[in-house]
Amino acid sequence: MSGKLHVWNLPSSVTEAELQAKFEQFGRVVSAGIEIDSSTRRSNRFGLVEMESGVEAQAAIDRLNLTQYDDTVISVYKVRLDNRA
């Protein structure tokens, strides 16, 4: 299982360091990034987090998906690596 995660509906004020810290509760974070709109330079409220292992990624999903993060409810799920249903 991949350790790569999509994180949707992030608070617009969250930083990459804060995102990383939130996911480090569940294991080693290899990388954490927030998508920035190139024209407005503002957060698209979407992030990518890569955990060291699939087990750690699943723990993060289990504990963080559909939970409150500041003023929003976030969605966390695995990155799909293929187009199979």
C-alpha positions in Angstrom: 0.0 0.0 0.0 1.2 3.5 -0.8 2.0 5.9 1.9 0.9 8.9 -0.3 -2.2 10.8 0.8 -4.5 13.5 -0.6 -5.8 16.0 2.0 -8.7 18.1 0.9 -10.5 21.1 2.4 -7.5 22.3 4.4 -7.9 25.6 6.3 -6.6 28.4 4.0 -4.2 29.5 6.7 -2.4 26.2 7.3 1.3 26.0 6.5 3.3 23.0 5.3 5.0 22.8 8.6 1.6 22.6 10.4 0.4 20.0 8.0 3.5 17.9 8.6 3.2 18.2 12.3 -0.5 17.0 12.2 0.5 13.9 10.3 3.6 13.2 12.4 1.3 12.0 15.1 0.9 8.8 13.1 4.5 8.2 11.9 7.3 9.6 9.9 6.3 12.1 7.3 8.6 11.9 4.2 7.0 15.1 2.6 4.1 17.4 3.1 3.0 20.1 0.7 0.2 22.4 0.0 -1.0 23.2 -3.5 -0.7 27.0 -4.2 -2.7 28.7 -7.0 -0.1 30.3 -9.3 -2.1 33.4 -10.2 -3.4 34.3 -6.7 -0.5 32.8 -4.6 -3.1 31.5 -2.2 -3.7 28.0 -1.0 -6.0 25.8 -3.0 -6.8 24.1 0.3 -5.4 20.8 -1.0 -2.3 19.0 0.2 -0.2 15.9 -0.4 1.4 14.0 2.4 3.8 11.1 2.0 4.2 8.8 5.0 7.1 6.4 5.4 4.8 3.4 5.3 1.4 2.3 4.2 0.6 1.3 7.8 1.3 4.8 9.0 -0.7 6.3 6.1 -3.7 4.1 7.0 -3.4 5.2 10.7 -3.6 8.8 9.6 -6.6 8.1 7.4 -8.4 6.3 10.1 -7.8 9.1 12.6 -8.0 12.2 10.5 -10.5 11.6 7.7 -13.7 13.7 8.1 -12.4 15.4 11.3 -12.3 19.0 12.2 -9.1 21.0 11.4 -9.5 24.5 12.7 -12.7 25.7 11.0 -13.1 23.0 8.4 -13.7 19.3 8.1 -10.9 17.6 6.1 -10.9 14.6 3.9 -7.9 12.3 3.8 -7.5 9.4 1.5 -4.9 7.3 -0.4 -3.5 8.5 -3.7 -4.7 6.2 -6.4 -1.8 5.0 -8.5 -3.9 3.3 -11.3 -7.2 3.6 -13.0 -8.7 0.3 -12.0 -12.1 0.5 -10.2 
